[in-house]
Amino acid sequence: MAQEKKRARDYGIEIGVLNTGVLNAITDVPGVKVGHQTLIKAENVRTGVTAILPHSGNIFQSKIPAAIYIGNGFGKLAGISQVKELGNLETPIILTNTLSIPVGIQGVVKYTLGLKGNENVQSVNAVVGETNDGYLNDIRGMHVTESDVITSIENAKSGPVKEGNVGAGTGTVAFGFKGGIGTSSRKLPKSVGGYTVGVLVQTNFGGVLSINGAPIGKELNQYPFRNAIEKSDGSCMIVVLTDAPLDARQLDRVAKRAMMGLARSGGIASNGSGDYVVAASTAENNRIPYQTKEKLDKGDVLRNDAMSPLFMATIEATEEAIINSLFAAETMVGRDEHSINALPLKRVLEILKKYSVIKP
């Protein structure tokens, strides 16, 4: 159902000024694959796993530069300390629900140890992020299994990415509407490098929804604190991948800009929100071998003066990925008959026309 719905750009909503990639997805970055394992069972299970593979090889043996930025740290992201210390990523990135972080780690470790060439590996730094889907999902039942995690990795593929109520976005809520998985990309002009930036989000947070500057949440009278007792907690996982040759320090700078994209959508990184950005460079010449006799790392690194276009691309793609997650999501009934409605697209499009975001 998610793929049958139109994306924001299909309605004439053009966020930002840079061109998108061919698919307008994180998989526009060469070699990137995404896999989902969606768990919808009986009346109470509404959860899943999403895996993002930065390249199709053995990631442990061929690590990539990476950084993790904390927008607001009310979360349980696993693997952060080693990424911050060494500046690299050695596993697929896994997204799931809060109480499935341990099984997410187990699944990634088991998958990594089973790869050819990793027979003697005794330490694996699994990067596993989460948001809390406990309103729609029986999160205490911990229904995600190791097998679900491994399946999401092994089934990952290039091409169009399913959005909305899939994988780790199955049971999420954003801005009071049904959230989910969303993705977008930007392709820089050749004059500024021609690099691609791809973003994937798991939206489960609050704020005052804005689409391309139009105050959707205000117009729909759906936003937190309007009667001084409602709150705006939740979380957002953001994954930013690019083929630009960047080191960990520069990727930290890129990751910070993703939070600006979240803010442009109306997110406020509230007290109870776990907002994390994982950013990594897939550039082949900058990969980091697990074992080598070389004493010096090789590869080119982009000059700081050339970073601004990547910042802009990250902000735009993050904002659009968040909006795409809302446009794709469907109304869902879950745990204890809790129900969350999808974004009312007909009314939203009327508001966008009112504010001249799209032509009437």
N, C-alpha and C positions, 0 to 999 in steps of 0.2 A: 504494500500500500504506500509506503514511504516514497518509493521511486515513481509512483504514478502522479504524485503531486508536483506542481511546478516549483522551481527554485525562484529566489527573489529576482534574479536577473531576467528570468523569463517573463516577468511582469513589467519589465522596463525600469526596474530599480537598479541603477548603476552606482554602486558604492565606490567612492574614490575616483581617481583619474587614470590609474595605470591599467594596462590590459591584463586580462586573466590569461592563464594557460589554456590549452585546448580543452581540458576537462573541467577547468575551474575547481581543481581538487588537489590535495596534497600529493596525489600520485602523478601530477604533472612534473614533479621533481624526478629526474631519471632514476630508475631502479627502486623507487619506493613502492611498497606493497601494504595493503590494509586488509585485515581479516576480522570478521565478527562472529561471535557465538552468542545467539540470542536465546534467553531462557524465559519462555512464557508458559507456565504450567498451572493448571487448575485456576483458582481464583486469587491466589496470593503471591505467586512467583512472577516477578516482573524485573528481571535483571539480566546481566550478561557480561561479556568480555569483548574488548576491542584491542587488536594487536596492530602496531605500526612497525614495519620493518624498513629501516633506512637503506638497506641494500640487500641483494639476494644471496650474498655469500655468507660465509661463517663470520658473523659479526664479532664473536669473541676473538677470533684469530686476526681479524682485520677491523680494529676498533676505529671509531670516528670521533673527531673533536666535538665536545658537547658542553652545555652549561644548563643549570637549572636556576631559575629566578623565583623567589617567593613573593607573590603579591600580597597575600595574607596567609599566615601559616597555620590556620585551624584545619589541619589535614594530616594525613598519614602516608605521605609519599615515601616509598621505600627506595633506597639506593642513592639518596641525595648526597651523602657525605663523600663517597668515593668520587662521584662525578665532580663535585666541587674541588676535591683535593687533587685529582689527576687530570681533570679536564677532558675526559673521554667517556664514551658510551660503548658497552661491550655486549649488550643484549637487545632484543626487540623491546619496544616500549609497550607496556601493558596498561590498559585502563579497565577498571571494574568498580565494584561498590566497596564501601568503607571496610566492612568486616570480611571481605574476600582478599585483602592485601596479603595475608599469610599464604593462602593457597595460590595466589598469583605468583608469589616468589617461588614456591615449590614447583609450579608448572614451568616457569622460565628456567629454573635451575635444571630440572629434569630434561627439558628440551635441549638446553645448551650442552649438558654432559653427554647427551646421546649423539651429538654431531660428530661426524668423521673428522679426526684431527684433534679432538678434545679429550682423548682417552686418558691423559694424565692430568687434566685440569682438576684442581682441588679448591678453587675459590671462584665464585661467580657473583657479580654485582648486578642483581636484577633491578631494573627500574620499573616500579609498579605504582601507578597513580589511581586516585579514587574520587568519587563523590558519593554522598549518602542518598540512596534511593529508597529510604525506609518508609516514606509516605505511601508509595504504591507497591512496594515490594516487602515481602517477609524477610527483611534483612537479617534478623536474628536466626533464621533457619539456615543461613550460610549454604545456599544451594549451589553456588559455583564450585566446580571440582577442578582438580589438576588436569583432567582430560579436557575440560572446556577450554582451559587456558592453552593447552598444547594444540587443540583443534583450531583455535582462532589464529594461532601462528602458522600452522601448516596449511591452512586454507587461505592465507593471505594472498592477494593478487593485485596486479596493477590494473589500470583502467578506472572506470567510474566507481565511486565510493557510495555505498548505501548510506543514507542519512535518516535522521529522525529516530523512531522507536526501534533501534537496532543495537546490538552489542551492549556496550557499557552505557548507552543512552536509553535503554529500554524503559527504565523506570524513573527517569529524571524529570525535574520541574524547573522551569526558568521564567522569571518575571510573572509568576502566577499562572503560566500556561504550560502546556506539555513541552518539555525540552527534549534534548537528545543529542545525537551525533551530527555535527555539521562540518563542512570543509570548504575551502576556497584557495585560490592561488593567484599569484601575480607574476607576470613575465616582464622583466625589465627591458627597455630598449637597448639595442646593441651599443649605443653611444655611452651607456653607463654600465656596461658589462654583459648584458643579455642574460643575466642569471634568473633562475626561477626560485620563488619563495612559496612554499605550500604550508597551509595551516589546517589542523584538525582539532576540533573542540568537543568536549563533553560538557554540555551546559546544564547546570543544576543550581542556579544562583538567582538572587533577587536584585531589585533596583527599579528604575523608572524607564521602561522600554523606549528606546529612540531608534528610528530607522531612517538613516540618511538625514538626520537632523530633525525629523518630524516627531513631535511628542506623543507617541502612540499610547504609552501608559497613562499619561495625563488625560488624553482625549477619551480613553476607554474607562477612565476612573478606576484603574487597577494599578495600584502602586503601594509600597509600604509606608507606614507612619501617617497615613492620612487622617487617622483618628487617634494617633499617639500611642496605640497599644500594639499595632502589628509590627512584625519584625521582618528583616530581609536577609535571613541567613541562607546558606547553601554553598556550593563550590563550583569551580570551573577548572577543568584541566585543559591546558592549551599545549599543543605540540607544533613546533615550528621547524621545518626542515628546508634546507637550501643547498643548491649545488655550488654556491659561491665558496671560494676557498677561505675559510675563516678559522681562527684559533678559538680556544675556549673563552678568552677574555672578550673577544669581539662578539662571540655568540651570547655572552651574558648581556652585552649591550643590546643585541637584537631582542633577546627575551624580554627585557624591560619594556620595549616598545609594544609588545603584544598586550600588555596591560592597558596601554593607551587605546587599543582597539576595543578591549572589553569596556572601558569607560565610555567610548563613543557610542556603544550600544545601550548604555544606561546602567551598566553594572557599577556597584559601589564598593566592592570588596569589603563586605560588612564584617563585623566582629566574629561571627560564626562561620565565615566562609573560608574554604581552603582553595586558594587561587594560586596555581603553580604553572610555570611555563618551562617546558623542556625544549631546548633549541639545540640543533645539531647540524653539522655540515657534512654532506655526502660526497664532497669532491674527492675523486679517486686518488689524486696525487697527494692528498693530505691524510690518507689513512694511516693508522698506527699499528704496526705489526705486534702481535703478542710476544714473539721472540725474534730477536735480531742481533747480529753482531755489530751493527752500526752504532756509533756513539752519538750521532746527531740526527735529529728528525729532519726529514726532507719535505719539500713541497713549498709552493708559493702561498703567501698570505696577503689578502687584500689590504691595501693601505687604508688607514683610518679616514682619510679624506674622501674615500670612495664608498663609505658606509651609508651615507644618508639615503640613497635610493632604496637600500635594503630595509632601512627603518620604516620608510614610507610604505613599502610593499607589505611589511609585516603588519603594520597598523590596519591597512585596508583589508588585507586577507583575513585577519582575525575578526574584524567587525562583520565582514560578510559571512564568514563561517558560522558565527553566532546566529545571525539572521537566518541563514539557510537551515540551521538546526530547528528553528521554530517553524519555518514554512513547511518543512518535511514531516514534522511530528503530527501524530494523530491523537485524537481524544482517547484516553485510556482509563479503564476501571481496574483497580487492583486490590491490594490488601484491605480487608475489612470494608469492602465496597467503596473505598476512597476513589474519587473520580477527579481527573484533571482534564479540562477542555483544551483542545488545540487552539492555536491563535485564530481568532475570527477573521479569516482572510478577506471576506467581502467588505467588512467594516474597515479593516486596516487599509485596504486599497482605496476606499473612499477618503480616508484621512490623508493618505499620501497624495492623492490628487488635490485635496484642499490646500495642502502646503506646497504644491507644485513640485513634489519629489518625482512624480511621474506625470506624464501628460494625460489630461482627461480624455 
